[in-house]
Amino acid sequence: MSLIERIEKQINDLSEFTSTPGKGTTRLTYSKEDLLTRNYIKNKMMEYGLSVQEDGFGNVFGKLEGTLKDAPSVLIGSHFDSVPNGGAYDGPAGVIVALEVAALFAENQLTPKYPLEIVALIEEEGARFGGGLLGARGIVGTLSEESFKNLRDEEGTTTIEAMSKIGLDPSFPKRRNPNSIKAFLELHIEQGPILEEKNIPIGVVEAIVGLTQFEVTIEGKAGHAGTTPMDRRTDALVAAAQIISQLPSFAIEEGEGTVITTGRLHVFPNGANVIPDKVVFSVDIRSSKEEHINNVIKRMKEFIESYHEQGIHTTAEQLLYMPPKVLSNEIRALLKDKSSGLEIPYCSINSGAGHDAMVFSDVTDVGMLFVPSKAGLSHCPEEWSDARHLANGVQIFYEVAKCLTEVEKND
């Protein structure tokens, strides 16, 4: 089976592990689908000669030992969770590319001086426990063990309870010593239209946009829909709707590509004939410049707090904050050099989405590649990228990984 065929098969295999068959990929962290996927990935790691272990978050590592004792590893990987009704490529494509780099090391009998580690990360999307980038933040230590234990999903299930249900052990080591990581490489689908429109198969990521996520709670007073006069109402949903409708203007006025999104909304008690007494909604703010993010946060908070005078109680809790990140100059140069050597056309590109790579960039040298997304679509069942482009990524990362791990050819 060729490299392209192997990639296509693994993409298709992993796409079967969904709780919404026929309606895209829904693979929430610590779900039955998560367990099926992690077992598949662990089997592939073993097939490719890697020693496998999981940490106390459920991140999966497959390691090819190096000849240098206690040397830091070159990590390659991405995440394997999904948004509800998402696509088959966002995350898993990067894991599969990483696995195929390990396969090439095995096929060519390469022994690295520095260890090569393939990593499959949990909860990048934040679809179950909120915030996102959970596996990577846990590894580098920006998510404390206490904070992790206190996370709950919408049903009130804790991370520890959910892990235990699928047989994971939360007592395993969690935070990793940054000195044990020499570099981190991640391939991801672009999730936008630029590479496809330019007809360029590889994007070398220069920088990753900064992002923050808030959970906003608006509390009013419940009442009967028929017997409560309009001038006696404290309707949480009306207040929330007014707030949400105003938020886009803050990003538009800030400009320079600043964006703001409300994608999740919960209404309580959610009855057709009951005035809502509580609404909880998400706010996602992104920009390439930190000052724009902070300006929008300030305006948003002031606007939300202005509703206190109307008998409404509000809170805005920040769940995640990641400043914009510029990736390693040295690894970017290496990625470009190897792309040129392989005669694979590339261009420089910035990422408008957050990725695990931005978390690792705080503690190690990071490089990231994008491959084109068909019609720029992502987070939907129509998401698709060409396996030939993913195979390009394998070849580039293979050459870069040989440099970073300082391989020795076996006799």
C-alpha positions as CSV (number, residue, x, y, z in Angstrom):
1,M,0.0,0.0,0.0
2,S,1.4,3.4,-1.0
3,L,1.8,6.3,1.5
4,I,-1.2,8.1,0.0
5,E,-3.3,4.9,0.2
6,R,-2.3,4.4,3.9
7,I,-3.2,8.0,4.7
8,E,-6.6,7.7,3.0
9,K,-7.3,4.4,4.8
10,Q,-6.5,5.8,8.2
11,I,-8.6,8.9,7.6
12,N,-11.5,6.7,6.6
13,D,-10.9,4.3,9.6
14,L,-10.9,7.1,12.1
15,S,-14.0,8.7,10.6
16,E,-16.0,5.6,11.6
17,F,-15.5,6.5,15.3
18,T,-18.3,9.0,15.5
19,S,-21.5,9.3,17.6
20,T,-23.3,10.9,14.6
21,P,-22.9,8.4,11.7
22,G,-23.8,10.0,8.4
23,K,-23.8,13.5,10.0
24,G,-20.1,14.2,10.3
25,T,-17.6,13.4,13.0
26,T,-18.6,13.9,16.6
27,R,-15.8,12.6,18.9
28,L,-16.0,14.1,22.4
29,T,-13.1,13.7,24.8
30,Y,-13.3,10.5,27.0
31,S,-16.3,9.2,25.0
32,K,-16.7,5.7,23.6
33,E,-15.6,7.2,20.3
34,D,-12.5,8.6,22.0
35,L,-11.6,5.2,23.4
36,L,-12.0,3.5,19.9
37,T,-9.8,6.2,18.3
38,R,-7.1,6.1,21.0
39,N,-6.9,2.3,20.8
40,Y,-6.5,2.5,17.0
41,I,-3.8,5.1,17.3
42,K,-2.0,3.0,20.0
43,N,-2.1,0.0,17.8
44,K,-0.6,1.9,14.9
45,M,2.2,3.3,17.2
46,M,3.1,-0.3,18.2
47,E,2.9,-1.5,14.6
48,Y,5.4,1.2,13.7
49,G,7.8,0.1,16.5
50,L,7.0,2.8,19.1
51,S,6.7,2.3,22.8
52,V,3.3,3.6,23.9
53,Q,2.1,5.4,27.1
54,E,-0.6,7.8,28.2
55,D,-0.3,10.6,30.7
56,G,-2.8,11.6,33.4
57,F,-4.8,13.6,30.9
58,G,-5.2,10.8,28.4
59,N,-2.7,12.2,25.9
60,V,-1.2,9.3,23.9
61,F,2.6,9.2,23.2
62,G,4.5,6.8,20.9
63,K,8.3,7.0,21.4
64,L,11.2,5.9,19.3
65,E,14.1,6.0,21.8
66,G,17.3,7.9,20.8
67,T,20.9,6.9,21.5
68,L,21.5,9.9,23.8
69,K,20.6,9.2,27.4
70,D,17.8,11.4,28.9
71,A,17.8,13.6,25.7
72,P,14.8,15.8,24.9
73,S,12.3,14.5,22.3
74,V,11.2,15.9,19.0
75,L,7.4,15.7,19.2
76,I,5.1,15.5,16.1
77,G,1.4,15.3,16.4
78,S,-2.0,16.9,16.7
79,H,-5.4,16.3,18.4
80,F,-8.0,13.6,17.8
81,D,-11.2,15.0,19.3
82,S,-13.7,16.9,17.2
83,V,-16.4,19.5,17.4
84,P,-20.0,18.2,17.1
85,N,-20.8,17.2,13.6
86,G,-17.4,18.2,12.4
87,G,-15.1,16.7,9.7
88,A,-12.7,13.8,9.5
89,Y,-9.5,15.9,9.0
90,D,-9.3,18.6,11.7
91,G,-6.8,17.1,14.1
92,P,-6.6,13.4,12.9
93,A,-4.9,14.4,9.7
94,G,-2.0,15.7,11.8
95,V,-1.9,12.6,14.0
96,I,-1.8,10.4,10.9
97,V,0.9,12.4,9.2
98,A,3.0,12.1,12.5
99,L,2.4,8.3,12.5
100,E,3.6,8.0,8.9
101,V,6.8,9.9,9.7
102,A,7.4,7.2,12.4
103,A,6.6,4.6,9.8
104,L,9.3,6.0,7.5
105,F,11.8,6.0,10.3
106,A,11.0,2.3,10.8
107,E,11.1,1.4,7.1
108,N,14.4,3.1,6.6
109,Q,15.8,1.6,9.8
110,L,16.8,5.0,11.3
111,T,18.0,5.4,14.8
112,P,17.8,8.9,16.2
113,K,20.2,10.5,18.6
114,Y,17.3,12.5,20.1
115,P,14.0,10.5,20.6
116,L,11.2,10.9,18.2
117,E,7.7,11.0,19.8
118,I,4.4,10.9,18.1
119,V,1.7,12.5,20.2
120,A,-2.2,12.4,20.0
121,L,-3.7,15.2,22.1
122,I,-7.0,15.4,23.8
123,E,-9.7,18.1,24.0
124,E,-8.2,20.7,21.6
125,E,-11.6,21.8,20.5
126,G,-13.1,22.3,24.0
127,A,-16.3,20.7,22.8
128,R,-16.9,18.8,26.0
129,F,-15.2,20.6,28.8
130,G,-14.8,24.1,27.4
131,G,-11.7,26.3,27.0
132,G,-9.9,24.1,24.5
133,L,-6.3,23.1,24.0
134,L,-6.6,21.1,27.2
135,G,-4.2,18.3,26.4
136,A,-1.4,20.7,25.3
137,R,-2.0,23.1,28.2
138,G,-1.8,20.2,30.6
139,I,1.5,19.0,29.2
140,V,3.2,22.4,29.5
141,G,1.7,23.1,32.9
142,T,-0.6,26.1,32.1
143,L,-3.6,23.9,33.2
144,S,-3.2,23.0,36.8
145,E,-4.2,19.6,38.2
146,E,-6.7,21.3,40.4
147,S,-8.3,23.2,37.5
148,F,-8.4,20.0,35.5
149,K,-10.2,18.1,38.2
150,N,-12.8,20.8,38.6
151,L,-13.8,20.8,34.9
152,R,-17.3,19.4,34.2
153,D,-19.3,18.8,31.0
154,E,-22.9,20.0,30.4
155,E,-24.2,17.0,32.3
156,G,-22.1,17.7,35.3
157,T,-19.7,14.9,34.7
158,T,-16.1,15.7,35.9
159,T,-13.0,15.0,33.8
160,I,-11.9,12.3,36.4
161,E,-15.3,10.6,36.2
162,A,-15.3,10.6,32.4
163,M,-11.7,9.3,32.3
164,S,-12.4,6.5,34.7
165,K,-15.5,5.4,32.7
166,I,-13.3,4.5,29.6
167,G,-10.6,3.0,31.7
168,L,-8.0,5.9,31.7
169,D,-5.9,6.5,34.8
170,P,-5.9,10.2,36.0
171,S,-3.2,9.4,38.5
172,F,-0.5,9.0,35.8
173,P,2.0,11.9,35.5
174,K,0.5,15.0,34.0
175,R,2.8,18.0,33.5
176,R,5.9,17.3,31.5
177,N,9.3,18.9,32.1
178,P,9.8,21.4,29.3
179,N,13.4,20.3,29.1
180,S,12.2,16.9,27.8
181,I,10.9,18.6,24.6
182,K,13.4,19.6,21.9
183,A,10.8,20.7,19.4
184,F,7.1,20.3,18.4
185,L,5.9,19.9,14.8
186,E,2.2,20.0,13.8
187,L,0.5,19.6,10.5
188,H,-3.1,20.8,10.2
189,I,-5.6,21.5,7.5
190,E,-5.8,25.2,6.7
191,Q,-9.6,25.5,7.5
192,G,-9.6,28.5,5.1
193,P,-9.5,29.2,1.3
194,I,-6.0,30.7,0.8
195,L,-3.9,27.7,-0.2
196,E,-6.6,26.3,-2.5
197,E,-7.1,29.7,-4.2
198,K,-3.4,30.1,-4.7
199,N,-3.0,26.5,-5.8
200,I,-0.1,26.0,-3.4
201,P,0.1,22.6,-1.6
202,I,1.9,23.6,1.5
203,G,1.7,26.6,3.9
204,V,4.5,27.3,6.3
205,V,2.8,28.9,9.3
206,E,4.5,32.1,10.5
207,A,2.3,33.1,13.4
208,I,-0.9,31.9,15.1
209,V,-3.7,34.3,16.0
210,G,-4.4,35.1,19.7
211,L,-7.7,34.0,21.1
212,T,-9.8,34.2,24.2
213,Q,-13.0,32.5,25.2
214,F,-15.5,33.6,27.8
215,E,-18.6,32.1,29.3
216,V,-21.2,34.8,29.9
217,T,-24.1,34.2,32.4
218,I,-27.2,36.5,32.3
219,E,-29.6,36.0,35.2
220,G,-33.1,37.5,35.4
221,K,-36.4,36.3,36.9
222,A,-38.6,33.5,35.7
223,G,-42.3,34.1,35.3
224,H,-45.4,32.9,33.5
225,A,-45.5,33.8,29.8
226,G,-49.2,34.7,29.9
227,T,-49.7,36.3,33.3
228,T,-46.6,38.5,33.7
229,P,-47.1,42.0,32.3
230,M,-44.4,43.2,29.9
231,D,-43.4,46.0,32.2
232,R,-42.8,43.7,35.1
233,R,-40.4,41.3,33.4
234,T,-36.7,40.7,33.9
235,D,-36.2,38.5,30.9
236,A,-32.7,37.0,30.8
237,L,-33.0,35.9,27.1
238,V,-34.1,39.3,25.9
239,A,-31.0,40.9,27.7
240,A,-28.7,38.2,26.3
241,A,-30.1,38.7,22.8
242,Q,-29.5,42.4,23.0
243,I,-25.9,41.9,24.2
244,I,-25.1,39.2,21.6
245,S,-26.4,41.3,18.8
246,Q,-24.1,44.2,19.8
247,L,-20.9,42.2,20.1
248,P,-20.0,42.0,16.4
249,S,-19.8,45.7,16.2
250,F,-16.9,45.8,18.7
251,A,-14.8,43.5,16.5
252,I,-15.7,45.4,13.3
253,E,-14.8,48.8,14.8
254,E,-11.5,47.3,16.1
255,G,-10.7,46.1,12.6
256,E,-7.5,44.5,11.3
257,G,-9.1,41.1,11.1
258,T,-10.4,41.0,14.6
259,V,-13.4,38.6,15.0
260,I,-15.9,37.8,17.7
261,T,-18.3,34.8,17.8
262,T,-21.1,33.5,20.0
263,G,-21.5,29.8,19.1
264,R,-23.1,28.3,22.1
265,L,-26.3,29.3,23.9
266,H,-28.2,27.7,26.8
267,V,-31.5,29.0,28.0
268,F,-33.0,28.0,31.4
269,P,-35.5,26.7,32.2
270,N,-36.0,26.4,28.4
271,G,-39.8,26.1,28.5
272,A,-42.0,27.5,25.7
273,N,-44.4,29.2,28.2
274,V,-41.8,30.4,30.8
275,I,-39.9,33.7,30.9
276,P,-36.2,32.6,30.9
277,D,-34.4,33.3,34.2
278,K,-30.9,32.4,33.1
279,V,-28.9,32.3,29.8
280,V,-25.4,31.1,29.4
281,F,-23.5,31.8,26.2
282,S,-20.0,31.6,24.8
283,V,-17.9,34.4,23.4
284,D,-14.8,33.8,21.3
285,I,-12.5,36.7,20.4
286,R,-9.5,36.4,18.0
287,S,-7.0,38.8,16.6
288,S,-3.4,38.8,15.3
289,K,-2.7,41.7,17.7
290,E,-3.0,41.4,21.5
291,E,-4.1,45.0,21.9
292,H,-7.2,44.4,19.7
293,I,-8.2,41.4,21.9
294,N,-7.8,43.4,25.1
295,N,-9.8,46.4,23.6
296,V,-12.7,44.1,22.7
297,I,-12.7,42.4,26.1
298,K,-12.9,45.8,27.8
299,R,-15.8,47.0,25.7
300,M,-17.6,43.7,26.0
301,K,-17.3,43.6,29.8
302,E,-18.4,47.3,30.1
303,F,-21.4,46.6,27.9
304,I,-22.5,43.5,29.7
305,E,-22.1,45.2,33.1
306,S,-24.3,48.0,32.0
307,Y,-27.3,45.6,32.2
308,H,-27.0,45.5,36.0
309,E,-29.0,48.7,36.2
310,Q,-31.9,46.9,34.6
311,G,-32.3,44.3,37.3
312,I,-30.2,41.8,35.4
313,H,-27.2,40.0,37.1
314,T,-24.3,39.2,34.8
315,T,-20.9,37.5,35.0
316,A,-18.3,37.0,32.3
317,E,-15.8,34.3,33.1
318,Q,-12.6,34.0,31.0
319,L,-12.1,30.3,30.3
320,L,-9.0,30.6,28.0
321,Y,-6.5,33.3,27.0
322,M,-3.8,32.7,24.4
323,P,-1.8,35.6,23.1
324,P,-0.7,35.7,19.4
325,K,2.3,33.5,18.8
326,V,5.2,33.8,16.3
327,L,6.7,30.4,15.6
328,S,10.4,29.4,15.5
329,N,12.4,31.2,12.9
330,E,14.9,28.3,12.7
331,I,12.2,25.6,12.2
332,R,10.3,27.8,9.7
333,A,13.6,28.1,7.7
334,L,14.1,24.3,7.9
335,L,10.5,23.6,6.7
336,K,11.0,25.9,3.7
337,D,14.4,24.4,2.9
338,K,13.1,20.9,2.9
339,S,10.0,21.8,0.9
340,S,12.3,23.4,-1.7
341,G,14.6,20.3,-1.7
342,L,11.6,18.1,-2.3
343,E,10.3,20.5,-5.0
344,I,7.0,21.0,-3.1
345,P,5.7,24.6,-3.7
346,Y,5.0,26.5,-0.5
347,C,4.1,29.9,0.8
348,S,4.1,31.6,4.2
349,I,0.8,31.9,5.9
350,N,-0.7,33.0,9.2
351,S,-3.2,30.9,11.2
352,G,-6.6,32.4,12.0
353,A,-7.4,29.4,14.3
354,G,-5.9,28.4,17.6
355,H,-3.8,25.2,17.6
356,D,-1.9,23.0,20.1
357,A,1.3,24.4,18.5
358,M,0.7,27.8,20.0
359,V,0.7,26.2,23.5
360,F,4.0,24.4,22.9
361,S,5.6,27.6,21.5
362,D,5.8,28.9,25.1
363,V,8.2,26.1,26.1
364,T,10.0,24.9,22.9
365,D,10.7,25.5,19.2
366,V,7.6,25.0,17.1
367,G,7.0,24.5,13.4
368,M,3.6,24.1,11.7
369,L,2.4,23.2,8.2
370,F,-0.9,23.8,6.6
371,V,-2.4,21.8,3.7
372,P,-5.3,23.1,1.6
373,S,-8.9,22.7,2.6
374,K,-11.4,22.1,-0.1
375,A,-13.5,25.3,-0.5
376,G,-12.0,26.5,2.8
377,L,-14.6,24.4,4.7
378,S,-14.0,23.0,8.2
379,H,-15.9,22.1,11.3
380,C,-18.5,20.5,9.1
381,P,-19.1,17.1,7.4
382,E,-17.9,18.5,4.1
383,E,-14.4,19.2,5.4
384,W,-11.9,17.5,3.0
385,S,-8.2,17.7,2.2
386,D,-6.3,15.8,-0.5
387,A,-4.2,12.8,0.8
388,R,-1.5,13.8,-1.7
389,H,-1.1,17.0,0.1
390,L,-0.9,15.2,3.4
391,A,1.7,12.9,1.9
392,N,3.7,16.0,1.1
393,G,3.5,16.9,4.7
394,V,4.8,13.5,5.7
395,Q,7.8,13.9,3.4
396,I,8.7,17.4,4.7
397,F,8.3,16.4,8.3
398,Y,10.3,13.3,7.8
399,E,13.3,15.3,6.4
400,V,12.9,17.9,9.2
401,A,12.6,15.2,11.9
402,K,15.8,13.6,10.6
403,C,17.6,16.9,11.1
404,L,16.1,17.6,14.5
405,T,16.7,14.1,15.9
406,E,20.1,13.8,14.3
407,V,19.5,10.3,12.9
408,E,22.0,7.6,12.5
409,K,21.6,5.0,9.8
410,N,21.6,1.4,11.0
411,D,24.1,-1.0,9.5
